[in-house]
Amino acid sequence: MATVTTEPVRLPPGPRIPKFVQAIGFLISTDMFAVLFRRYRSRVIRVNLPGIGRAVLIGDAAVAKQVFTTSTDLVERATTGRASLGDGFGPGSMFSLAGDDLRARRKLVLPLLHGKRLRSYEHLVEDEVMREIATWPEGREFETLPSMTTITLGAILRAMSGAKGPALEELRELVPPMAALVGYFLVVPPSLRRDMGRWSPGGRYARYRRRFDAVITALIAEARADPALEERTDVLALLLQARYDDGEPISDQHISDEMLTLLVSGHETTAGSLAWALERLTRHPDLLRRLTEEVDAGGSDLRQATIFEVQRTRPVLDSTVRCTKARVRLGDWVIPEDTRLIISIQLIHDSDDSFPDAASFNPDRFLGGAAKPTQWIPFGGGVNRCVGPALATMETDVTLRILLSEFRFVPTDAPDERRHWRGIANVPAKGARAVVYRRTAKASRNADWASVADHGSA
């Protein structure tokens, strides 16, 4: 872990050009991190960016581990300002909490999204998948990303809120535009987030937030009046019943903030991973065949390994950020106070030091065991690690199982889709385009895959 020190500051190498020139480089190139690492022959470099200021980019798994294991007295995620989601989600969100408050909240929320409880949500995912794919076209190319977003939004709304009827439809309408605006808050200074009128981004977000809070307030009142509250499995009902160590409940406003956090971040990131899975599979026909055979046989090991490999090669979150609260020794460097530490998830995953032949898409690397948590970090790490990886993985697994059972995906030799950042997550730039045919009982498996093979392989 990083340690406090009084040694002279010793920063890693990095560009000395003006801030705005560095910013332009990051805006025009999604590979700017990799370019800088190659240029300075270091997996740790310094940059200076408008709005963020002095920062250190980390693409080394060992150094990232030091950051994740360092006391929050020395290194902590920023809870407000640029590059923080806290201002968008509200003061009761885990993105706005730090120290003991964050640890206490995580202690309440983590058990709600793990273990046997997730099984009660599987049928919700199945319902959403079957409803969405009922209208999928056959034999012509279409974007699958919008469908993945619809599926994950519907599933997480039902699992989290327990909403039905008009309340559910209101949330379906509100959450997507709120997700886009929260992403906007990540990249603009606080002064541009204010409510400056009806048509300003801050004004639109304020209106959405009032409507969202009104729906959640009504759902809270309905849940409290429900005589079967203790038997309910939706997260809102469970949060109402949760108690801190001192016996105090979570306040209603903090529940609303936390619900917004889980709904926005949860559905966007999982939809992105599902879209990337389909983008990858259509370019790897042999893997597609093996996965379909596994589904038909009732297995899941290869599918789980594929999910891990998709999350490794196409992480929906490019990086995670911390801030030093004191001068610290980190690896070979001495980093001053108030420096942003940008841990590049993508660059750590792309390193041959972390994964042999890292550039290849090879799910077999995960068969028989999971990756080391210091090298495979799609959900971040440390006390700020995402609380919902088990839920996201379950949603992805159930959705892929049904899609592979119901459809034959036609392989393509189209170039890999580029990454596109849409506020919260990196997604396929062309929407994970695919061509599908429904599998029928009349067609033999051999005939199905003979047809697929006719299209060649990428």
N, C-alpha and C positions, 0 to 999 in steps of 0.2 A: 504494500500500500504506500501511498505518498506520505511523506513526513514533513512536519514543519521544520523550517531551517532559517538561519540568519546568514547563510552564505550569500555571496554576491549573485545577482540575477544572471542566469546563463540560459539564453533562449536557443531553441533549435534554429537551423538555417531557414531562410524564407525570402520571398521577394521584398525589395525595398522601394518598389514603385508606389505612387500615390494611392490612397484608399479608393478613389473613384475608378481608377484604372483596374485595380484588383477586382472591384465589384463588377465591372463590365465583363471581365473574364469569367466570373462565376455565372453571370446571367446568360452568356452566349454559349457556354459549354457545360454540359452535364457531367463531363469527365474531368473537370478542372482539378479536383482533388488528385486524381491519378496522374495528371500531367505534372503537377507540382512535386509529387512524390518522386517521379522519374527524374525531373529536372534537378532536384537537390539530393538525389540518391539517399533519401532518408524516409522512414515511415512515420516520422514526427517532424512537422514543419510549423513555422509561424506565418500568420497572415494578419492583415489590418484592414477591416472592412467597415464601411459606413454603418452607423447604428449599432454595430456590435463592438467595434474597436479592436483592441489587441486580442488575438485568439491563437490557440495552438491546435492544429489539426493532427489527429491521432489515427494512424492506420495500422498500428502494431497491437496484436492481441494481448501481449504481456503488459504493455503500458496501459491499455484499456482496463485490464484486470486491476491494476494498481488504482486507477481512478474509481472503479466500481466498489472496491473494498476499503476505500479511504473513509474515515469518519466524516459525518456531515458537519462536524465542527470546522473542517478544513476545506471540503469540496462539497458543493450542493447544487441542485438544479435551481435555476432562477425561477421565482414564482410570479414575477411580474415583468413588464417591459417587453421589448422586442425579443423574438425567438422563444417566447413563453406562451403557452396556451392558457395559463391561469386567468388572464384578463378576459378571455372569451368565455370561459366556462363558469366563472364566478368564484367568490372567496371560499365556498364550501367544497370546491373540487379538489381532488388529490393533486392536481397540477398547481394549486395555489397553496398547498400545505407543505410544511417543512418540519424537520426535527421531530420532537416527540408527538406533535399533532399528526404528522404524516404517518408515523409508525402506528399510532393508535387507530387511525382510520383504516390503514391496510390490514390490521389485525381483525377488523370487523368485516371488511369487504372480501378479502381473499377466500375465506371458506365458502362464500356464497357462489363462487365461480369455479369450483373444483370438485373432483370426485364423483360420487354417485349422483349428486344433485343434477349434474349435466345430463344424465340419462332422461330425466323428465322433460328436457327441452328438445330431444331428438325428434320427436313427432312433430314439433312446431316447424323445424327445419324441413322435414319431409313434406309437410303440407305446403309450405311456401315454394319449394322446388317444383312439386307437381303442378301447382297452380300456374307458375310462371312458364314452364316448358310446354304447357298445353298448346300454346300459340306459336311455338318455334317453327320457322319455315324450313322446309326440306329442299335440298338441292341447290340452294343459292347462298352466297356468302352474306353474313350479317355480323354485327357487333354483339359479342356476348357480354361485354362489361355492363351495359345497362341492366341486363337480366340478373347478373350477379349482385348488382347493387340493390335491385328490388328484392331479391331473395334474402340477402343478409339484413336489410333494413326491416323487412316484415318479421323475420325470425327473432331479431334482437328486441324489437318493439314488444312483441308478445311475451318473450321470456323475461324481459326487464320490467315492464310496466303492468302486465296483466290487463292492459286496455282492450276494450272491445267496442264495436259499433262506432258512433261518431267520434269518440275520444281517440280511438285507434287511427281513424282516417285523418283526424286533425294532426296527430303526430307524424303520420306518413307525409303529410304536406309540409310540415314545419322543419323536420330534421335535415333534409338535404340542403336547403338554402342556408340554414344555420351552419352546417358543416363548411360550406364554401366561404362564408364570411369569417368563421373562426380561422380558417387558413389564411385569409387576407390579413387578419390581425397579427399573424406570425411575422409578416415581412414589412409592416409599416410602423412608424413611430407612434407612441401612445396618443400624440396630439391629433392624429388622423383617425383614431378609433372613436372619437367622441360623437355624440348625436348632434350633427350640424344641420338638421332639417330632414324633411321627409324622404328626400332622394339620396341622401348621403349614406355610405355603407354603415356608419355607426347608427344612423337613424333607422335604417331598415332592420338592423340587428336588434335594436332596442324594441321595435314593434314585435318582431318574432319572439323575442325573449319574454315579453309580457304575455303573449298568447301561450307560450310553452309553460310558463309558471302557472297560468290559470288552469291548464289541463292537468298538470301534476298535482296542484292543490286539490282539485276535484277528485282525482284518483286517490289521494291520501285520505280525504274525508270518507270516501266510499270504502276504502280498505279498513279504516278504523271502525266503521259501522258494520263490517262483515262479521257475523258470528263464527264463520269458518276461517278467520284470519290466520290462526295458528297452523292450519292445514295447507295454506297457500304456498306455492313454490316460486312465484314471481319475485324478482329481486326487490321491487319497491316494497312489497309486503314484508320481506325479510329485513330490509333496512329499518322499517318502522319498529320491528321487534328487537333490533340489535341494541346492545347496551355496552358502553365503555366500561373499563375496569372499575370506575367509581359509581357505576349504576346509572349514569346519565344517558339519555337517548341522543341520537343525531337530530339536530333541529330540522324542521320541515324545509327551510330554505336551503340548508346544506344537502338534504336529500334531493331537492330539485337540481342543485348544481351537480351533484354526483350522477344523477340520472342523465343529465345532458352530456356529461363527460363520457359515460359508458356508451350511450346511444350513438353519439357523433363519431367518436374515435373507433368504437367497436365495429360498426357496420362498414365504414369507409375502408379500413385496413383489411378486413376479411374479404370484402368484395374485390379489392385489388389483388390479393393473393390468389383468389379463385380465377380471376381473369388471367393472371400470369400462368397459372397451372394449365389452362386451356391453350394459351399461346405456346407454351413449351411442348405440350403433348402433341399438338398437330404438327410439330416439326421433328418429332421423334417417333416414327411409326412403329418401330419394334417395341419400344416401351409401351406405346398405346395398345398394341396387341397383347402384351404380357399383362397389362393392367385389366383389360377386358376379360381375359381368361381367368385371372384371379377373382374378379367380381363374380363370374359365372360359377366358380368353384366355392364361393363363400369366404374367400380369404381377404386379408387386409394389410399384410406386412409390407408388400411392395408399395401399396397406395400410401401408407404412412411414411415410408422412406421417400416417396416422391414429393409429398407435402414438405418434408424437411428440406429437400434439395431445391424445390421452388423457393422456399423462404430464404435459402442460402444465396442462390444465384440472382434472385429478383426480390430482394427485401423491399417492402413497401415504404419503410422508413429508412431514409438514406443515412441519417446520423442521429445522435443524441447528444445533448449539450449539458455541461456542468460549468460551474463558476468557482474559482478559487476564493476562499475567504481569508487566506493568509498566504505568506510566501512558503512554497512547498518544493521539496525535491521530488521530481517525478522522472524515473529512469535516469538518464544521463543529464537531465536538465534541472535548472532551478527556475521555477515559474513564479512571477510576482502575484500579489493579491489582486483580485478583481480582473482576472484573465479568464476568458471563455475557453473551455476545453471541448472541442468538437470531435467526438469519437465517430469516425466514419465506419458505419456498419458494413457498407458495400465494400470498402477497401480491405477490411479485415477478412471478410468472406472470400474476397478474390485473391487472397494471398496464398501462394503455394506453401508457405510456412504453416498456415492453418489447415489447408486441405490440399493434399497432393493432386496435381493436375487440376487446379482449381478452376481453370477456364472451361473445363468440360462440364456438361450437364449429365450427371451420373448418379441417379438415386441409389444405385447398388452400394455406394459408399456408406449409406446409412442402414443397410440391412444388417441385422444382428446387434444393433446398439446405436444409441444416440450419440451425437457429437459432444465434445467437451463444451461445457457452458461458457468457457472463456473464449472460445473460438466461434461458436455459433450463437449469435446474439441478435436475431431479428426482432426480439421484443425488448432490447436494451438490457440493462443489468443493474445490480445493486438494489438499494432501497427504492429506487424509482423505476424498477422494471415493471412493465405492463402487468396489470392484474388479471388480464383475460386471455392468456395464451391457450389454456385448456379449452375454453369456450370457442375460440377462433379455430383451433385445430379440429374440434368436433364438428363445427359447421362445415368446414372445408371437406372433411372426410365424408360426411353424410351426403353432401351435395355431389361430390365426385362419384361416389358409389352409385347414386341414382342416375347421373348423367351417363356413366359408362354402361349401365344396365339398359337404359332406354334408347341410347343413340349410338350410331356409328359415326365417328368423327373422321372426316376425309383429311389425310395428310396434305401438307402444302410445302412447296419449295420457296415460298415467299421469304424475303429477308426477315430477320428477327425484328419485332416491333421495338421501337425506341421507348425509353422511359419518358413519361409525361407527369409532371407534378401538378396535382389539381387541388392543392390546399392542405390536405392532411396526408395523403398517400401518393406514392409513385405508382402509376398505372400504365398499361400498354397504350401507346400513343394513338393507335388506330382502333382501340376498343376491343382487342383480342378477337379479331375476325375469324370466323370458322364456317365450314360447310358441314351440315349433318344430315343423316338419314335415320329414320326410326328403325330400330331393330324389330323384326317380326318373327313370330314363332315358325313361320313357313321357311325362312331362310336359314340354312345351316351356318354354323360358325365358320366353317371353311370357306363357304361361298362369300360370306361377309368380308372376310379378311383377304380373300383373293381380289375382291373388288378394291379394297383399300390399297393393296400392294400395287395395283395397276397405276396408281398415281405417283409411284416412286417415293424416294425418301429425301429428307432435307440433309 
